[in-house]
Amino acid sequence: MNGRIHSFETFGTVDGPGIRFVVFLQGCNFLCVYCHNPDTWPLSAGSEYSAEETAAMAARYKPYFTASGGGITVSGGEPLLQIKFVTELFRLCRTEGIHTCLDTNGSACRSEEL
């Protein structure tokens, strides 16, 4: 499963508990006036990565996660516009014992998709 990714932050400290590997996905359905990531709005921009590649990148930082109570956070844009990618990425991360967080506006999925 592939996703469109805007960027990565390898030492995030404000997007969840502990030290985080933050994945900013492309695409947003709100386009808020005061958005701090407007460059993530177009779904067609960014680069394509597989869930496996992204989980492997996050796993390189596992010693920092373990020491700080951190993990991976997926943000955006609106990550739930790419829910299949996020679901697969989180499944892979949890298999490796990596804590997961989701930063979402909550508008882009139905409860049965969670």
Secondary structure as the mmCIF struct_conf table of DSSP 4:
data_model
#
loop_
_struct_conf.conf_type_id
_struct_conf.id
_struct_conf.beg_label_comp_id
_struct_conf.beg_label_asym_id
_struct_conf.beg_label_seq_id
_struct_conf.end_label_comp_id
_struct_conf.end_label_asym_id
_struct_conf.end_label_seq_id
STRN STRN1 ASN A 2 GLY A 12
BEND BEND1 THR A 13 ILE A 19
STRN STRN2 ARG A 20 LEU A 25
BEND BEND2 GLN A 26 GLN A 26
BEND BEND3 ASN A 29 PHE A 30
TURN_TY1_P TURN_TY1_P1 VAL A 33 TYR A 34
BEND BEND4 HIS A 36 HIS A 36
HELX_RH_3T_P HELX_RH_3T_P1 PRO A 38 THR A 40
TURN_TY1_P TURN_TY1_P2 LEU A 43 SER A 44
BEND BEND5 GLY A 46 GLY A 46
STRN STRN3 SER A 47 SER A 50
HELX_RH_AL_P HELX_RH_AL_P1 ALA A 51 ALA A 59
TURN_TY1_P TURN_TY1_P3 ARG A 60 TYR A 61
HELX_RH_AL_P HELX_RH_AL_P2 LYS A 62 SER A 68
TURN_TY1_P TURN_TY1_P4 GLY A 69 GLY A 69
STRN STRN4 GLY A 71 SER A 75
BEND BEND6 GLY A 76 GLY A 77
HELX_RH_3T_P HELX_RH_3T_P2 PRO A 79 GLN A 82
HELX_RH_AL_P HELX_RH_AL_P3 ILE A 83 THR A 95
TURN_TY1_P TURN_TY1_P5 GLU A 96 GLY A 97
STRN STRN5 HIS A 99 LEU A 102
BEND BEND7 GLY A 106 GLY A 106
BEND BEND8 ALA A 108 ALA A 108
HELX_RH_3T_P HELX_RH_3T_P3 SER A 111 GLU A 113
#
